[in-house]
Amino acid sequence: MITAEIKSVSIDELLQRVGAQPEGNIWLAAIVSPLDFDKAIEELRETLSIFLECEIGVISASNGVGDLVDRISRASQSYLLLRDFELWLQEE
């Protein structure tokens, strides 16, 4: 079994990681306490929009995988924050 330690990073370190990536498909996962989630999404959206100099979209995955794929394909933003995966079933 492969295990991984979850490492806490600051917004600054996250931005450094984003900036170090080549252009195109960048995927990052963030695990946030449910009590801080809405605040973290808003701060991340604001910070990334300043750092990347573009609009950042926020898309909820609460309506399942089909809706999420459709919303991503119609999004006009170059960068998206995806949220609300906690209600997904294992097959999704």
C-alpha positions in Angstrom: 0.0 0.0 0.0 1.3 3.4 -0.9 0.8 6.1 1.7 1.5 9.8 1.5 2.0 12.4 4.1 -0.2 15.5 3.7 1.9 18.6 3.8 0.6 22.0 4.8 1.7 24.8 2.4 1.1 28.5 2.5 -0.6 30.5 -0.2 2.9 31.9 -1.2 4.3 28.3 -1.6 1.2 27.3 -3.6 1.7 30.3 -5.9 5.4 29.4 -6.4 4.3 25.9 -7.4 1.8 27.3 -9.9 4.3 29.7 -11.3 6.9 26.9 -11.7 4.6 24.8 -13.9 4.8 24.9 -17.6 1.9 26.4 -19.5 -1.2 24.2 -19.8 -3.0 21.6 -17.7 -2.0 22.3 -14.0 -3.9 20.3 -11.4 -3.6 20.8 -7.7 -5.6 19.5 -4.9 -6.1 21.3 -1.6 -7.6 19.8 1.5 -9.2 22.4 3.8 -11.1 22.2 7.0 -14.9 22.4 6.4 -15.1 25.4 8.8 -12.6 27.4 6.6 -13.7 26.1 3.2 -15.7 29.1 1.8 -13.1 31.6 3.1 -10.2 29.5 1.6 -11.9 29.3 -1.8 -12.5 33.1 -1.9 -9.0 33.9 -0.8 -7.5 31.5 -3.3 -9.7 32.9 -6.1 -8.7 36.5 -5.3 -5.0 35.7 -4.8 -4.7 33.6 -8.0 -6.6 36.2 -10.0 -4.0 38.8 -9.0 -1.0 36.5 -9.4 -2.1 35.1 -12.8 -3.7 38.3 -13.9 -6.9 36.7 -15.1 -10.4 35.8 -13.9 -10.6 32.6 -11.9 -13.8 30.5 -12.1 -15.3 28.6 -9.2 -17.4 25.5 -10.2 -19.4 23.3 -7.8 -19.2 19.5 -8.4 -22.3 19.0 -6.2 -24.5 17.9 -9.1 -22.4 15.0 -10.2 -19.7 14.2 -12.7 -21.9 14.8 -15.9 -22.8 18.3 -14.8 -19.2 19.1 -13.7 -17.8 18.0 -17.1 -20.5 20.1 -18.9 -19.8 23.2 -16.7 -16.0 22.9 -17.2 -16.4 22.6 -21.0 -18.5 25.7 -21.1 -16.3 27.8 -18.7 -14.7 30.9 -20.2 -12.0 31.2 -17.6 -8.5 29.9 -18.1 -8.3 28.7 -14.5 -11.0 27.0 -12.4 -11.4 26.1 -8.8 -13.5 23.0 -8.4 -15.3 22.4 -5.2 -18.0 20.3 -3.4 -16.9 16.8 -4.2 -17.9 15.4 -0.8 -21.3 14.2 -2.0 -19.9 12.2 -4.9 -20.4 8.4 -4.9 -17.4 6.1 -5.3 -18.2 5.4 -9.0 -18.1 9.1 -9.8 
